[in-house]
């Protein structure tokens, strides 16, 4: 059996596990949210976002350990661009996504985090251990802030019942998403290497797209179930996690040199982050979705020119 055929089989298996796993995960996460009295946006921003960002965390950490810096940072930047343009774009095409005050607040924070990464890279071209520690501290403070404000300001009817079934669904769904992401990343990297593409471009495209598929599957599943808070919160939360937590952990393992990302990819991420924050101030409909998808197509085309 040739390598190309093995990669194609892995690709198909990855898609299958992702689709089914995300569907199960969304059901479980929504159930946990209702029983805890937590809003869908909060559960999307934290639990769903963290679960769907685990592939990015694993890939960038391993890449940093192996000194594959292009993949480590390219994965994060490329995933964030894909989350905004591709994931949010497709979810908006499926259904008009309603936004809330929480959504607007967190989208602004997501954009601020992107500018923070830009400033760190612009300073000396490296995400060093000191920068990484600051990222992790900011993430911890953000989660604490979310918890405090959520408890004080959000009143949601608590649904009674056992947590067992919902927790089992969350675990099974997350396992399916993780396994699917593993297959997709492995097959994507293999195909890219067969084509002779650089590790930074691999990180920005194949690996980033592979690790963003859990977010895509989860947000699409949430949109189909009319759970707008999870669909949007998942994207915003994942982008925050990718920079603060994923790069924070990867940067502690080894300092990460940014390479050529300042020439195009980092400014592009800032642009789409600002656009997402603007869109979050109102309903995100089909026109916005088509515009975001067009931006992603432009991003990929320019990378391969």
VMD Tcl script that draws the C-alpha trace (Angstrom):
set ca {
  {0.00 0.00 0.00}
  {1.51 3.35 -1.03}
  {1.98 6.26 1.37}
  {-0.48 8.38 -0.63}
  {-3.23 5.75 -0.26}
  {-2.60 5.44 3.48}
  {-2.89 9.21 3.86}
  {-6.20 9.24 1.93}
  {-7.62 6.49 4.18}
  {-6.50 8.43 7.28}
  {-8.12 11.56 5.87}
  {-11.49 9.79 5.42}
  {-11.29 8.22 8.90}
  {-10.45 11.58 10.43}
  {-13.48 13.26 8.87}
  {-15.76 10.45 10.09}
  {-14.53 10.63 13.68}
  {-14.69 14.44 13.68}
  {-18.24 14.71 12.42}
  {-19.71 12.10 14.75}
  {-17.54 13.09 17.70}
  {-18.46 16.76 17.47}
  {-22.18 15.95 17.28}
  {-21.97 13.85 20.46}
  {-19.79 16.43 22.19}
  {-22.19 19.32 21.50}
  {-25.12 17.36 22.96}
  {-23.15 16.59 26.10}
  {-21.76 20.11 26.51}
  {-25.21 21.69 26.13}
  {-26.58 19.26 28.73}
  {-23.83 20.11 31.21}
  {-24.42 23.83 30.62}
  {-28.13 23.54 31.43}
  {-27.52 21.57 34.62}
  {-24.82 23.97 35.82}
  {-26.86 27.04 34.93}
  {-24.13 28.15 32.51}
  {-24.90 30.05 29.30}
  {-24.24 28.44 25.92}
  {-21.76 31.21 25.11}
  {-19.79 30.48 28.29}
  {-19.71 26.73 27.61}
  {-18.67 27.41 24.01}
  {-15.96 29.84 25.09}
  {-14.47 27.45 27.65}
  {-15.33 23.73 27.52}
  {-16.00 23.38 23.78}
  {-13.20 25.79 22.82}
  {-10.67 24.00 25.03}
  {-11.63 20.56 23.74}
  {-11.43 21.64 20.10}
  {-8.08 23.37 20.75}
  {-6.45 20.25 22.16}
  {-5.15 19.24 18.69}
  {-3.46 22.64 18.33}
  {-1.97 22.27 21.81}
  {-0.63 18.80 21.06}
  {0.74 19.68 17.61}
  {2.43 22.95 18.59}
  {3.89 21.47 21.79}
  {5.35 18.48 19.96}
  {6.60 20.73 17.15}
  {8.28 23.04 19.68}
  {9.90 20.07 21.43}
  {11.24 18.89 18.06}
  {12.36 22.44 17.14}
  {9.94 22.54 14.21}
  {9.25 26.22 14.84}
  {7.47 26.87 11.55}
  {4.82 24.28 12.35}
  {4.54 25.39 16.01}
  {3.70 29.02 15.25}
  {2.21 28.47 11.78}
  {-0.31 26.07 13.28}
  {-1.56 28.71 15.71}
  {-1.76 31.62 13.26}
  {-3.20 29.48 10.47}
  {-5.75 27.89 12.80}
  {-6.92 31.28 14.05}
  {-7.37 32.55 10.49}
  {-9.24 29.35 9.58}
  {-11.44 29.59 12.69}
  {-12.59 33.11 11.83}
  {-12.83 32.88 8.05}
  {-13.68 29.24 7.41}
  {-15.41 28.00 10.58}
  {-17.43 31.14 11.34}
  {-18.07 31.67 7.63}
  {-19.55 28.20 7.10}
  {-21.56 28.35 10.34}
  {-23.03 31.71 9.25}
  {-24.03 30.24 5.88}
  {-25.95 27.49 7.66}
  {-27.82 29.88 9.94}
  {-27.81 33.56 10.88}
  {-25.78 33.66 14.10}
  {-27.18 35.85 16.85}
  {-24.58 37.66 18.95}
  {-24.81 38.92 22.51}
  {-23.07 41.43 24.75}
  {-20.83 38.56 25.91}
  {-19.91 37.77 22.30}
  {-18.94 41.36 21.55}
  {-16.84 41.63 24.72}
  {-14.94 38.41 24.09}
  {-14.42 39.14 20.38}
  {-12.73 42.41 21.38}
  {-10.51 40.49 23.81}
  {-9.69 37.97 21.06}
  {-8.55 40.86 18.85}
  {-6.49 42.37 21.68}
  {-4.74 39.02 22.17}
  {-3.88 38.90 18.45}
  {-2.35 42.39 18.72}
  {-0.40 41.24 21.79}
  {1.12 38.39 19.78}
  {1.94 40.85 16.98}
  {3.70 43.15 19.45}
  {5.69 40.27 20.98}
  {6.88 39.05 17.58}
  {7.59 42.58 16.32}
  {9.80 43.26 19.37}
  {12.45 40.57 18.78}
  {10.96 37.97 16.43}
  {10.74 35.32 19.17}
  {8.10 33.98 21.57}
  {10.51 33.30 24.45}
  {9.80 31.65 27.82}
  {9.14 35.02 29.46}
  {6.53 35.88 26.80}
  {5.02 32.39 27.12}
  {4.65 32.75 30.91}
  {2.87 36.10 30.43}
  {0.49 34.49 27.92}
  {-0.41 31.75 30.43}
  {-0.94 34.26 33.26}
  {-3.23 36.38 31.06}
  {-5.23 33.27 30.12}
  {-5.67 32.29 33.78}
  {-6.83 35.81 34.65}
  {-9.26 35.80 31.70}
  {-10.86 32.53 32.83}
  {-11.15 33.87 36.39}
  {-12.76 37.08 35.09}
  {-15.24 35.08 33.00}
  {-16.21 32.98 36.00}
  {-16.76 36.00 38.25}
  {-18.78 38.05 35.76}
  {-20.81 35.03 34.68}
  {-21.81 34.21 38.25}
  {-22.73 37.82 38.98}
  {-24.57 38.80 35.80}
  {-26.10 35.72 34.15}
  {-29.32 34.21 35.38}
  {-30.19 30.92 33.72}
  {-32.71 28.33 34.78}
  {-30.92 25.25 36.08}
  {-32.13 21.95 34.68}
  {-32.29 19.12 37.23}
  {-31.00 15.65 36.52}
  {-27.92 13.45 36.51}
  {-24.66 14.66 35.02}
  {-23.45 11.16 34.23}
  {-24.94 10.81 30.75}
  {-23.87 14.31 29.68}
  {-20.33 13.86 30.99}
  {-20.02 10.50 29.21}
  {-21.16 12.18 25.98}
  {-18.60 14.97 26.45}
  {-15.79 12.45 27.01}
  {-16.78 10.22 24.09}
  {-17.30 13.20 21.80}
  {-13.98 14.79 22.75}
  {-12.20 11.46 22.20}
  {-13.75 11.18 18.75}
  {-12.77 14.74 17.86}
  {-9.21 14.21 19.09}
  {-8.80 10.93 17.23}
  {-10.22 12.45 14.05}
  {-7.90 15.43 14.36}
  {-4.91 13.13 14.82}
  {-5.72 11.24 11.62}
  {-6.30 14.48 9.72}
  {-3.12 16.16 10.88}
  {-1.02 13.08 10.17}
  {-2.48 12.64 6.70}
  {-2.32 16.38 5.95}
  {1.34 16.68 6.92}
  {2.16 13.53 4.96}
  {0.46 14.79 1.82}
  {2.13 18.20 2.15}
  {5.57 16.62 2.55}
  {4.99 14.48 -0.54}
  {4.34 17.75 -2.40}
  {7.56 19.32 -1.06}
  {6.04 22.25 0.86}
  {7.98 24.17 3.60}
  {7.21 23.53 7.29}
  {5.85 27.07 7.81}
  {3.42 26.74 4.90}
  {2.54 23.23 6.13}
  {1.81 24.71 9.56}
  {-0.23 27.59 8.14}
  {-2.32 25.43 5.81}
  {-2.42 21.64 6.10}
  {-1.74 21.37 9.84}
  {-3.78 24.49 10.70}
  {-6.72 23.29 8.65}
  {-6.49 19.82 10.18}
  {-6.41 21.13 13.75}
  {-9.23 23.59 12.97}
  {-11.57 20.87 11.74}
  {-12.73 20.10 15.32}
  {-13.80 23.77 15.62}
  {-15.48 23.53 12.22}
  {-17.32 20.33 13.09}
  {-18.37 21.64 16.52}
  {-19.53 25.06 15.29}
  {-21.44 23.55 12.36}
  {-23.09 21.02 14.69}
  {-23.97 23.86 17.09}
  {-25.41 25.99 14.26}
  {-27.55 23.10 13.03}
  {-28.85 22.66 16.59}
  {-29.52 26.43 16.78}
  {-27.07 26.85 19.65}
  {-25.68 30.20 18.49}
  {-23.69 30.83 21.68}
  {-21.67 27.65 21.25}
  {-21.15 28.20 17.51}
  {-19.65 31.69 17.97}
  {-18.13 31.20 21.44}
  {-16.23 28.16 20.21}
  {-14.42 30.23 17.56}
  {-13.66 33.16 19.84}
  {-12.57 30.93 22.71}
  {-10.41 28.73 20.49}
  {-8.56 31.73 19.08}
  {-7.88 33.07 22.57}
  {-6.71 29.62 23.74}
  {-4.51 29.09 20.67}
  {-2.44 32.20 21.38}
  {-2.43 32.35 25.17}
  {-2.48 28.66 26.13}
  {-1.11 26.81 23.09}
  {1.73 29.24 22.34}
  {2.21 29.70 26.08}
  {2.88 25.99 26.61}
  {4.86 25.60 23.37}
  {6.97 28.66 24.20}
  {7.81 27.31 27.63}
  {9.06 24.09 26.07}
  {11.35 25.94 23.66}
  {11.55 29.59 22.51}
  {9.82 29.88 19.13}
  {11.30 32.02 16.38}
  {8.54 33.58 14.29}
  {10.29 33.39 10.94}
  {8.50 35.10 8.06}
  {5.05 35.40 9.65}
  {5.33 39.20 9.98}
  {5.46 39.65 6.20}
  {1.88 38.54 5.54}
  {0.27 35.99 7.84}
  {0.37 37.92 11.14}
  {-0.99 41.16 9.61}
  {-3.70 39.08 7.90}
  {-4.68 37.56 11.26}
  {-4.97 41.06 12.74}
  {-7.19 42.12 9.83}
  {-9.63 39.21 10.12}
  {-9.69 39.51 13.92}
  {-10.78 43.14 13.65}
  {-13.40 42.17 11.03}
  {-14.72 39.41 13.33}
  {-15.00 41.86 16.23}
  {-16.98 44.26 14.01}
  {-19.28 41.46 12.81}
  {-19.83 40.38 16.44}
  {-21.52 43.72 17.10}
  {-24.51 42.52 15.09}
  {-26.06 39.36 13.66}
  {-23.61 37.36 11.54}
  {-25.56 36.35 8.44}
  {-24.98 34.77 5.05}
  {-23.39 37.89 3.51}
  {-20.83 38.05 6.29}
  {-20.25 34.30 5.96}
  {-19.57 34.54 2.23}
  {-17.20 37.47 2.80}
  {-15.23 35.51 5.42}
  {-14.96 32.48 3.11}
  {-13.69 34.72 0.31}
  {-11.03 36.09 2.67}
  {-9.89 32.56 3.51}
  {-9.62 31.66 -0.17}
  {-7.51 34.79 -0.68}
  {-5.29 33.84 2.28}
  {-4.56 30.36 0.88}
  {-3.99 31.61 -2.68}
  {-1.46 34.24 -1.55}
  {0.42 31.68 0.57}
  {0.96 29.43 -2.44}
  {1.85 32.18 -4.91}
}
mol new
graphics top color blue
foreach p $ca { graphics top sphere $p radius 0.5 }
foreach p [lrange $ca 0 end-1] q [lrange $ca 1 end] { graphics top cylinder $p $q radius 0.2 }
display resetview
